[in-house]
Amino acid sequence: MTEEFVYLEASGIPFAAILHRPDGPASEIAVLLLAPFGWEDIASYRPRRAWAEDLCAHGHPALRLDLPGTGESGGGPADPATWATWNAAVTVAAAWLRSEARAANVTALGIGLGGLLAYEAAVRGEVDDLVLWATPGRGRSLVREAVAFSAHETARIVEAGAPEPPPLPDGWLAPGGFLVSPETAAELRSVDLADGQLPGSVRVLLLDRDGVRPDAHLVDSIVGAGAELTVGSGGGYAAMLTDPDQARAPRDVFERTRVWLAQARPRQRAAVPAGGDAATVEAVVGPVRERAFLVAQPGGRLVGTLAEPIDGPTAPLTAVFLNAGAIRRVGPHRLWVDTARRWGARGVPSLRLDLEGIGDSDGDGELFADVAHFHGEQFFAQARAALDALQASGLGDRFILVGLCSGAYWAFHAALADDRVETAVMINPRVIYWDEQLEIARELRRTRLLVKPVTWKRVLRGDVSRERWATMARWLAGSPRRCARRVRRRDDQPFSVADRIAAAFDRVRERGLRARFVFCDGEPLHDELTRDGLLAQPERWPTVTVTRLPGRDHTLRPLWMHEHVVAALDGALAAELALAHAAVELSESP
């Protein structure tokens, strides 16, 4: 199997697509995978990649895409006529897949919002068959879900101690931190799949939602059109849409889908045309040019996206954005995409990178279910391998690393080990040195065990997993002297976590490295560094700085927080550019 990273275009907007092409003989049935929206897209990204790989392993060419204004594609939530642009993108993608794969049949596989688009493409005759999962018969159902999700999420953030967020402008929605404009919401509310006549030749596999029966209005629309309908089990839906580090590929559904595809009747079709809309390996997105950037390393290929300035001088600095936990390289709420393009406009080449097992990179993503896996030293080496590849491609030898959560941890340690890194910008790192008991100790301190009603609310609602709760109970049953604040050197001499961090800050100073921490309210690492006096010694560590962000949400979901993190990021870049230009001028002076 090969993966080809390309760009197509719809309504003047380039959109990213990935074609999975079988190595051997290909089936005449190609599959177009259409994603759900927002957080569901982020959470299910790795399972959907596994689905495309599974289809490809059984001979089916498969194409995944990011709709315009989402993921790695051009555009944004404020663009006009978004629904029409999304439909145009599906039209272009289906035609290109049919031509490129020489497919007699293109089956569209849509989840949630993607199912609405797949159905409308079938009505237009652009795809032949449909696999629909968690697809409503009317778009207003999706909008209602978005409104309810936003309200629930806001309540949880406020319950955790954050202030009430300011209201969004009239008509705007922000489920999971992903904006939906009033125009797009209105367009979605007007979608009723029963308004379009589905061709009677279309086969439809309709998957339930962990036992919840498919939308009755959708079933009526399919049956009323005389299409062949099969209803199947969609077990594993919730497991696919949990947090990305916990998401699991629904392999029973993969097999059920393959069996259903194999039952397709041969059809008389006109010869598949060659050509069609051309795909490109790079795209111009505003002021930058973007392309896939692949990094070979022992654990398999790493995949990134490189944004480079089109006009003007290139800055003597290259940025590398590391994953925020197991979230793919678009970053939290697409923050890395927007920042990389904004920085590219200032002349800074910027790589958004997936490390092993995340996004589109090789590796076993299910290992991240164990939080300890995030703290493996192999990720430091992978970040440095990306620097090697960037330098080999001619992008200089001065770098800025940016990360959130575990990405901040990787950035810090990769920067410590590599003289090419000028600064590490670390947003809400959870640890500087990992210890398996640390998170448990924090959880116990934060919840005050069982004395607070909010603790039980979090447990019953699933915020604290059963596995985490069982681990905490086992830890409590053991000796309380197993304190996460004490570790041991190899010579078995006591050495506190604070001492290790102080030694690391000494190396930061000696290296001339700038360690720029950015913390929201309530971040445990900030509280621990403050308690240990490690943030109050500017004379000892002048290059270790801290920027505070208002608000209390680790992954920056509230939109009003975004302007503050953008200001922190852009401020760090401005300072680094000034230093980089000064260093270049000094080196060139006689």
C-alpha positions as CSV (number, residue, x, y, z in Angstrom):
1,M,0.0,0.0,0.0
2,T,1.1,3.5,-0.7
3,E,-0.1,6.8,0.6
4,E,-0.2,9.8,-1.7
5,F,-0.6,13.3,-0.2
6,V,-2.3,15.6,-2.7
7,Y,-4.3,18.8,-2.9
8,L,-7.5,19.3,-4.9
9,E,-9.5,22.4,-5.4
10,A,-13.2,23.4,-4.9
11,S,-14.7,26.9,-5.3
12,G,-11.2,28.3,-5.5
13,I,-10.1,26.7,-2.2
14,P,-7.4,24.0,-2.1
15,F,-8.3,21.0,0.1
16,A,-6.0,18.3,1.4
17,A,-6.6,14.6,0.5
18,I,-4.7,11.3,1.0
19,L,-5.1,8.5,-1.5
20,H,-4.4,4.9,-0.2
21,R,-3.4,2.9,-3.3
22,P,-3.2,-0.9,-3.1
23,D,0.2,-2.4,-4.2
24,G,-1.4,-5.3,-6.0
25,P,-4.5,-5.6,-8.3
26,A,-7.2,-3.1,-7.3
27,S,-10.9,-3.7,-6.8
28,E,-13.2,-1.9,-9.2
29,I,-14.8,-0.4,-6.1
30,A,-13.0,2.6,-4.7
31,V,-14.1,4.2,-1.4
32,L,-14.4,7.9,-0.5
33,L,-14.2,8.5,3.3
34,L,-16.0,11.7,4.5
35,A,-15.4,12.8,8.0
36,P,-17.6,14.2,10.7
37,F,-17.1,17.7,11.9
38,G,-15.0,19.4,14.6
39,W,-14.0,17.4,17.6
40,E,-15.5,14.2,16.2
41,D,-13.2,14.6,13.2
42,I,-10.2,15.1,15.5
43,A,-11.1,12.1,17.7
44,S,-11.8,9.7,14.9
45,Y,-8.9,10.6,12.7
46,R,-6.6,7.8,13.5
47,P,-9.4,5.1,13.4
48,R,-10.5,6.5,10.0
49,R,-6.9,6.2,8.7
50,A,-6.9,2.6,10.0
51,W,-10.2,2.1,8.1
52,A,-8.7,3.3,4.8
53,E,-5.7,1.1,5.4
54,D,-8.0,-1.9,6.0
55,L,-9.9,-1.2,2.8
56,C,-6.7,-0.8,0.8
57,A,-5.3,-4.0,2.2
58,H,-8.3,-5.8,0.7
59,G,-7.8,-4.1,-2.7
60,H,-10.0,-1.0,-2.4
61,P,-8.4,2.3,-3.3
62,A,-9.5,4.7,-0.6
63,L,-9.4,8.5,-0.5
64,R,-9.6,10.6,2.7
65,L,-10.0,14.4,2.6
66,D,-10.3,17.4,4.8
67,L,-13.2,19.6,3.8
68,P,-12.4,23.2,2.9
69,G,-12.0,25.3,6.1
70,T,-11.2,22.2,8.2
71,G,-8.1,20.2,9.0
72,E,-5.2,20.9,6.7
73,S,-7.3,22.4,3.9
74,G,-7.5,26.1,2.9
75,G,-10.3,28.3,4.0
76,G,-11.9,29.0,7.3
77,P,-15.2,29.1,9.3
78,A,-16.1,32.6,8.2
79,D,-16.0,31.7,4.5
80,P,-19.3,32.3,2.6
81,A,-21.3,29.5,1.1
82,T,-19.5,26.8,3.1
83,W,-22.1,24.1,2.5
84,A,-22.0,24.6,-1.3
85,T,-18.2,24.6,-1.1
86,W,-18.2,21.3,0.9
87,N,-20.5,19.7,-1.7
88,A,-18.3,21.0,-4.5
89,A,-15.3,19.4,-2.7
90,V,-17.0,16.0,-2.6
91,T,-17.9,16.3,-6.3
92,V,-14.3,17.0,-7.2
93,A,-12.9,14.3,-4.9
94,A,-15.3,11.6,-6.2
95,A,-14.5,12.4,-9.8
96,W,-10.7,12.4,-9.2
97,L,-10.9,9.1,-7.2
98,R,-12.9,7.5,-10.0
99,S,-10.4,8.6,-12.6
100,E,-7.2,8.0,-10.6
101,A,-8.3,4.5,-9.4
102,R,-10.0,3.6,-12.7
103,A,-13.0,2.6,-10.6
104,A,-16.3,1.4,-12.0
105,N,-17.9,2.1,-8.6
106,V,-17.2,4.8,-6.0
107,T,-18.8,4.2,-2.6
108,A,-19.0,7.1,-0.3
109,L,-18.5,6.3,3.4
110,G,-19.8,9.2,5.6
111,I,-19.9,9.7,9.3
112,G,-22.1,12.4,10.8
113,L,-21.8,15.5,8.7
114,G,-19.9,13.4,6.1
115,G,-22.9,11.2,5.7
116,L,-25.1,14.2,4.7
117,L,-22.6,15.1,2.0
118,A,-22.3,11.5,0.8
119,Y,-26.0,11.2,0.5
120,E,-26.3,14.4,-1.5
121,A,-23.5,13.2,-3.8
122,A,-25.4,10.1,-4.5
123,V,-28.5,12.1,-5.3
124,R,-26.4,14.0,-7.9
125,G,-25.2,10.7,-9.3
126,E,-21.5,11.3,-8.4
127,V,-21.1,8.2,-6.2
128,D,-22.7,4.9,-6.7
129,D,-23.3,3.4,-3.2
130,L,-23.3,4.6,0.4
131,V,-22.1,3.6,3.9
132,L,-23.7,5.9,6.4
133,W,-22.9,6.0,10.1
134,A,-24.5,8.2,12.7
135,T,-26.0,10.2,9.9
136,P,-29.3,12.1,10.6
137,G,-32.0,12.6,8.0
138,R,-32.0,16.4,8.6
139,G,-29.2,18.8,9.1
140,R,-31.0,20.5,11.9
141,S,-30.3,17.4,14.1
142,L,-26.6,18.1,13.8
143,V,-27.0,21.7,14.7
144,R,-29.1,20.7,17.8
145,E,-26.3,18.3,18.8
146,A,-23.7,21.1,18.3
147,V,-25.7,23.5,20.5
148,A,-26.2,20.9,23.2
149,F,-22.5,19.9,23.1
150,S,-21.4,23.5,23.4
151,A,-23.6,24.1,26.4
152,H,-22.5,20.9,28.1
153,E,-18.8,21.6,27.5
154,T,-19.1,25.2,28.8
155,A,-20.8,23.9,32.0
156,R,-18.0,21.4,32.6
157,I,-15.3,24.1,32.1
158,V,-17.0,26.5,34.5
159,E,-17.5,23.6,37.0
160,A,-13.7,23.1,36.9
161,G,-13.2,26.7,38.1
162,A,-13.1,28.7,34.9
163,P,-15.1,32.0,34.6
164,E,-18.2,32.1,32.6
165,P,-17.1,32.7,29.0
166,P,-18.3,35.8,27.1
167,P,-21.1,35.0,24.7
168,L,-20.4,34.3,21.1
169,P,-21.6,36.8,18.4
170,D,-25.2,36.2,17.5
171,G,-25.8,33.0,15.6
172,W,-22.2,31.6,15.9
173,L,-21.6,28.2,17.4
174,A,-18.4,26.7,18.8
175,P,-18.8,23.0,19.6
176,G,-15.6,21.6,20.9
177,G,-13.9,24.9,20.1
178,F,-14.6,24.7,16.4
179,L,-16.5,27.7,14.9
180,V,-19.6,27.4,12.9
181,S,-20.8,30.6,11.3
182,P,-24.5,31.7,11.3
183,E,-24.7,31.2,7.6
184,T,-23.3,27.6,7.8
185,A,-25.6,26.8,10.7
186,A,-28.6,28.1,8.7
187,E,-27.5,26.1,5.6
188,L,-27.3,23.0,7.7
189,R,-30.7,23.5,9.3
190,S,-32.2,23.7,5.8
191,V,-30.8,20.3,4.7
192,D,-33.4,17.6,4.5
193,L,-32.2,14.4,2.7
194,A,-35.8,13.6,1.8
195,D,-35.8,16.6,-0.5
196,G,-33.4,14.8,-2.9
197,Q,-34.4,11.7,-4.9
198,L,-31.9,9.0,-4.3
199,P,-31.4,6.8,-7.4
200,G,-33.0,3.4,-7.0
201,S,-29.8,1.7,-8.1
202,V,-27.9,2.9,-5.0
203,R,-27.0,0.4,-2.3
204,V,-27.0,1.7,1.2
205,L,-25.4,0.2,4.3
206,L,-26.8,2.0,7.3
207,L,-24.9,1.5,10.6
208,D,-26.5,2.0,14.0
209,R,-24.8,3.9,16.8
210,D,-23.8,1.4,19.4
211,G,-27.2,-0.1,19.3
212,V,-29.1,3.1,18.8
213,R,-31.3,2.6,15.8
214,P,-30.6,4.8,12.7
215,D,-32.6,8.0,12.1
216,A,-36.1,7.0,11.1
217,H,-36.4,9.9,8.7
218,L,-33.3,8.8,6.9
219,V,-34.6,5.2,6.7
220,D,-37.9,6.5,5.2
221,S,-36.0,8.5,2.6
222,I,-33.9,5.5,1.5
223,V,-36.8,3.1,1.4
224,G,-39.0,5.6,-0.3
225,A,-36.5,6.0,-3.1
226,G,-36.5,2.2,-3.8
227,A,-32.8,1.9,-2.9
228,E,-31.4,-1.3,-1.5
229,L,-31.0,-0.8,2.2
230,T,-29.0,-2.9,4.6
231,V,-29.0,-2.0,8.3
232,G,-26.0,-3.3,10.3
233,S,-24.4,-3.0,13.7
234,G,-22.3,0.0,14.3
235,G,-20.7,-1.2,17.6
236,G,-17.7,0.7,18.6
237,Y,-18.9,4.2,17.6
238,A,-18.4,5.7,21.1
239,A,-15.0,4.0,21.4
240,M,-13.9,5.6,18.1
241,L,-15.0,9.1,19.2
242,T,-13.5,9.3,22.6
243,D,-10.2,11.3,23.3
244,P,-7.7,10.6,20.5
245,D,-5.3,8.8,22.9
246,Q,-8.1,6.4,23.8
247,A,-9.8,6.1,20.4
248,R,-10.1,2.5,19.1
249,A,-10.6,1.4,15.5
250,P,-14.0,-0.4,15.1
251,R,-12.6,-3.4,13.3
252,D,-15.8,-5.4,13.4
253,V,-17.4,-2.6,11.4
254,F,-14.4,-2.7,9.0
255,E,-15.1,-6.3,8.3
256,R,-18.9,-5.8,8.0
257,T,-18.3,-3.1,5.5
258,R,-15.9,-5.2,3.4
259,V,-18.4,-8.0,3.3
260,W,-21.1,-5.7,2.2
261,L,-18.9,-4.1,-0.5
262,A,-18.1,-7.6,-1.9
263,Q,-21.8,-8.2,-2.4
264,A,-22.1,-5.4,-4.9
265,R,-23.8,-6.4,-8.2
266,P,-21.8,-5.9,-11.4
267,R,-23.1,-2.8,-13.2
268,Q,-23.0,-1.6,-16.8
269,R,-21.1,1.6,-16.8
270,A,-19.6,3.8,-19.4
271,A,-15.8,3.6,-19.6
272,V,-14.1,5.5,-16.8
273,P,-12.7,8.7,-18.2
274,A,-9.0,9.5,-17.7
275,G,-7.8,12.8,-16.5
276,G,-10.3,15.0,-14.6
277,D,-9.4,17.6,-12.1
278,A,-5.7,17.5,-11.6
279,A,-4.2,16.9,-8.1
280,T,-1.1,18.8,-7.0
281,V,1.5,17.9,-4.4
282,E,1.6,21.4,-3.0
283,A,-1.0,24.2,-2.6
284,V,-0.9,28.0,-2.2
285,V,-2.9,28.8,0.9
286,G,-3.0,32.6,1.4
287,P,0.5,33.8,1.9
288,V,2.1,30.4,2.2
289,R,2.8,27.3,0.1
290,E,2.1,24.0,1.8
291,R,3.2,20.4,1.0
292,A,3.6,17.1,2.8
293,F,7.0,16.7,4.5
294,L,8.1,13.1,5.2
295,V,10.7,12.1,7.7
296,A,12.3,8.6,7.6
297,Q,13.3,7.2,10.9
298,P,13.8,3.7,12.4
299,G,10.2,3.4,13.8
300,G,8.6,4.2,10.4
301,R,7.8,7.3,8.4
302,L,6.8,10.5,10.2
303,V,4.4,12.8,8.3
304,G,4.3,16.6,8.5
305,T,3.0,19.6,6.6
306,L,5.5,22.3,5.7
307,A,4.3,25.9,5.2
308,E,6.8,28.1,3.5
309,P,6.5,31.8,2.6
310,I,5.8,32.6,-1.1
311,D,7.1,36.2,-1.3
312,G,9.6,38.2,0.6
313,P,12.7,37.1,2.5
314,T,12.8,33.8,4.5
315,A,13.6,34.4,8.2
316,P,16.7,32.8,9.7
317,L,14.5,30.6,11.8
318,T,12.3,27.6,11.2
319,A,9.4,26.6,13.5
320,V,8.3,23.0,14.3
321,F,4.9,22.4,15.9
322,L,4.7,19.1,17.8
323,N,1.5,17.2,18.5
324,A,-0.7,18.2,21.4
325,G,-1.1,14.8,23.0
326,A,-2.5,12.4,20.4
327,I,-4.2,15.2,18.4
328,R,-2.9,15.2,14.8
329,R,-0.7,17.9,13.5
330,V,-3.5,20.5,13.0
331,G,-3.2,21.2,16.7
332,P,-5.9,21.9,19.2
333,H,-8.9,23.5,17.5
334,R,-6.7,23.9,14.3
335,L,-4.5,26.3,16.3
336,W,-1.2,24.9,14.7
337,V,-2.6,25.4,11.2
338,D,-3.6,29.0,11.7
339,T,-0.3,29.8,13.6
340,A,1.9,28.1,11.0
341,R,0.3,30.1,8.2
342,R,0.4,33.3,10.1
343,W,4.1,32.8,10.9
344,G,4.8,31.8,7.3
345,A,3.4,35.1,6.2
346,R,6.2,36.6,8.4
347,G,8.8,34.6,6.5
348,V,9.1,31.8,9.0
349,P,9.0,28.3,7.4
350,S,6.8,26.2,9.7
351,L,6.5,22.4,10.0
352,R,3.4,20.8,11.6
353,L,4.6,17.3,12.6
354,D,3.0,14.0,13.6
355,L,5.2,11.9,15.8
356,E,5.1,8.1,15.8
357,G,1.6,6.6,16.2
358,I,-0.2,10.0,15.8
359,G,-2.1,11.4,12.9
360,D,-0.7,10.0,9.6
361,S,2.6,8.8,10.9
362,D,3.5,5.1,11.2
363,G,3.3,3.4,14.5
364,D,0.9,1.9,17.0
365,G,-1.4,4.7,18.2
366,E,-3.2,2.5,20.7
367,L,-0.1,2.5,22.9
368,F,-1.1,6.0,24.0
369,A,-3.9,4.5,26.1
370,D,-1.1,4.2,28.7
371,V,-0.2,7.8,29.6
372,A,3.3,6.7,30.3
373,H,3.8,6.1,26.6
374,F,3.7,9.8,25.9
375,H,6.9,10.2,27.9
376,G,9.1,7.8,26.0
377,E,12.5,9.2,25.0
378,Q,12.0,8.0,21.4
379,F,9.9,11.1,20.8
380,F,12.8,13.4,21.5
381,A,14.8,11.6,18.9
382,Q,12.0,11.8,16.4
383,A,11.7,15.6,16.9
384,R,15.5,15.9,16.3
385,A,15.2,13.7,13.1
386,A,12.7,16.2,11.8
387,L,15.3,19.0,12.4
388,D,17.8,16.9,10.5
389,A,15.4,16.6,7.5
390,L,14.6,20.3,7.5
391,Q,18.2,21.3,7.6
392,A,19.0,18.8,4.8
393,S,16.3,20.5,2.7
394,G,18.0,23.8,3.0
395,L,16.0,25.5,5.8
396,G,18.9,26.4,8.0
397,D,20.1,25.3,11.4
398,R,18.1,27.6,13.8
399,F,14.8,26.3,15.2
400,I,11.9,27.1,17.5
401,L,9.9,24.2,18.9
402,V,6.3,24.6,19.9
403,G,4.1,22.2,21.8
404,L,1.1,21.8,24.1
405,C,0.9,19.2,26.9
406,S,3.1,16.2,25.9
407,G,4.2,18.2,22.9
408,A,5.6,20.8,25.3
409,Y,7.4,18.0,27.2
410,W,8.9,16.7,23.9
411,A,9.9,20.2,22.9
412,F,11.8,20.9,26.2
413,H,13.8,17.7,26.1
414,A,14.5,17.8,22.3
415,A,15.7,21.4,22.8
416,L,18.0,20.4,25.7
417,A,19.6,17.8,23.6
418,D,20.0,19.8,20.3
419,D,22.1,23.0,20.0
420,R,20.2,24.0,16.8
421,V,17.1,24.8,18.9
422,E,17.0,28.4,19.9
423,T,13.8,28.3,22.0
424,A,11.1,26.0,23.1
425,V,7.6,27.4,23.6
426,M,5.8,25.1,25.9
427,I,2.0,25.6,26.5
428,N,0.6,23.8,29.6
429,P,3.2,21.1,29.9
430,R,2.1,18.5,32.5
431,V,5.5,17.4,33.6
432,I,9.2,18.1,33.0
433,Y,10.3,14.7,34.3
434,W,7.8,11.9,34.2
435,D,6.9,9.7,37.1
436,E,4.1,7.2,36.9
437,Q,2.7,8.2,40.3
438,L,2.6,11.9,39.7
439,E,-0.8,12.2,37.9
440,I,-2.4,10.0,40.6
441,A,-1.0,12.2,43.4
442,R,-2.3,15.3,41.5
443,E,-5.7,13.7,41.0
444,L,-6.0,12.9,44.7
445,R,-5.0,16.4,45.7
446,R,-7.4,17.9,43.2
447,T,-10.5,15.9,44.1
448,R,-9.7,15.7,47.8
449,L,-10.7,12.1,47.5
450,L,-14.4,11.6,48.0
451,V,-15.3,14.6,50.1
452,K,-16.5,16.8,47.3
453,P,-19.7,16.1,45.4
454,V,-17.9,17.2,42.2
455,T,-15.6,14.2,42.5
456,W,-18.6,11.8,42.2
457,K,-20.0,13.9,39.3
458,R,-16.7,13.5,37.5
459,V,-16.5,9.7,38.1
460,L,-20.1,9.0,37.2
461,R,-19.9,11.1,34.1
462,G,-16.7,9.4,33.0
463,D,-14.3,12.2,33.4
464,V,-12.2,9.9,35.6
465,S,-12.1,6.6,33.9
466,R,-12.7,3.3,35.7
467,E,-9.1,2.4,35.0
468,R,-7.8,5.6,36.5
469,W,-10.0,5.2,39.5
470,A,-8.9,1.6,40.0
471,T,-5.3,2.7,39.8
472,M,-5.9,5.5,42.3
473,A,-7.5,3.0,44.7
474,R,-4.6,0.5,44.4
475,W,-2.1,3.4,45.0
476,L,-4.0,4.4,48.1
477,A,-4.0,0.8,49.4
478,G,-0.2,0.8,49.1
479,S,2.3,2.8,51.1
480,P,1.6,6.6,51.1
481,R,5.3,7.1,51.2
482,R,5.5,6.3,47.5
483,C,5.5,9.9,46.8
484,A,5.8,11.1,43.2
485,R,8.0,14.0,44.4
486,R,10.9,11.6,45.1
487,V,12.9,9.7,42.5
488,R,16.3,8.1,42.7
489,R,19.5,8.5,40.8
490,R,21.1,5.5,39.2
491,D,23.4,5.3,42.3
492,D,20.3,5.0,44.4
493,Q,20.8,8.3,46.2
494,P,17.8,10.5,46.9
495,F,17.3,13.2,44.3
496,S,14.1,15.3,44.3
497,V,12.1,16.3,41.3
498,A,12.8,19.9,42.1
499,D,16.5,19.2,42.0
500,R,16.3,17.6,38.6
501,I,14.3,20.5,37.2
502,A,16.8,23.0,38.7
503,A,19.6,21.0,37.0
504,A,17.8,21.1,33.7
505,F,17.3,24.9,34.0
506,D,21.0,25.2,34.6
507,R,21.6,23.4,31.3
508,V,19.1,25.8,29.7
509,R,21.1,28.8,31.0
510,E,24.5,27.2,30.0
511,R,23.2,26.5,26.5
512,G,21.7,29.9,26.0
513,L,18.5,28.2,25.2
514,R,15.3,30.1,25.9
515,A,12.6,28.1,27.7
516,R,9.3,29.9,27.3
517,F,6.5,28.4,29.5
518,V,2.9,29.4,28.8
519,F,0.4,28.4,31.5
520,C,-3.3,28.7,32.0
521,D,-4.8,29.1,35.4
522,G,-4.8,26.0,37.6
523,E,-2.1,24.1,35.7
524,P,-0.5,21.7,38.3
525,L,3.1,22.0,36.9
526,H,3.0,25.8,37.3
527,D,1.7,25.4,40.9
528,E,4.5,22.9,41.7
529,L,7.2,25.0,40.1
530,T,6.0,28.1,42.0
531,R,5.8,26.1,45.3
532,D,9.4,24.9,44.8
533,G,10.6,28.4,44.0
534,L,11.8,27.5,40.5
535,L,10.0,30.4,38.8
536,A,11.3,33.1,41.2
537,Q,15.0,33.1,40.3
538,P,15.5,35.2,37.2
539,E,19.0,36.1,38.2
540,R,19.9,32.3,38.0
541,W,17.8,31.4,35.1
542,P,17.2,34.6,33.0
543,T,16.2,32.6,29.9
544,V,13.4,30.7,31.7
545,T,10.3,32.8,31.4
546,V,6.6,32.3,32.1
547,T,3.5,33.8,30.4
548,R,0.2,33.4,32.1
549,L,-3.0,32.9,30.2
550,P,-6.4,33.8,31.7
551,G,-8.9,31.0,32.0
552,R,-8.7,27.4,33.1
553,D,-8.8,24.8,30.4
554,H,-5.8,22.6,29.6
555,T,-6.5,22.3,25.8
556,L,-7.7,25.8,25.3
557,R,-11.2,25.0,24.2
558,P,-12.9,28.3,25.0
559,L,-12.6,30.6,22.0
560,W,-12.0,33.7,24.1
561,M,-8.8,32.0,25.3
562,H,-7.5,31.7,21.7
563,E,-6.7,35.4,21.4
564,H,-4.5,35.2,24.5
565,V,-2.6,32.1,23.3
566,V,-2.1,33.7,19.9
567,A,-0.7,36.8,21.5
568,A,1.7,34.7,23.6
569,L,2.8,32.7,20.6
570,D,3.3,35.7,18.3
571,G,5.1,37.6,21.1
572,A,7.5,34.7,21.5
573,L,8.1,34.6,17.7
574,A,8.7,38.4,17.5
575,A,11.3,38.2,20.3
576,E,13.0,35.2,18.6
577,L,13.1,36.9,15.2
578,A,14.7,39.9,16.6
579,L,17.4,37.8,18.2
580,A,17.9,35.7,15.1
581,H,18.3,38.7,12.8
582,A,20.7,40.3,15.3
583,A,22.8,37.1,15.4
584,V,22.9,37.0,11.6
585,E,23.9,40.6,11.4
586,L,26.6,40.0,13.9
587,S,28.0,37.0,12.1
588,E,28.1,38.9,8.8
589,S,29.8,42.0,10.3
590,P,33.5,42.4,9.5
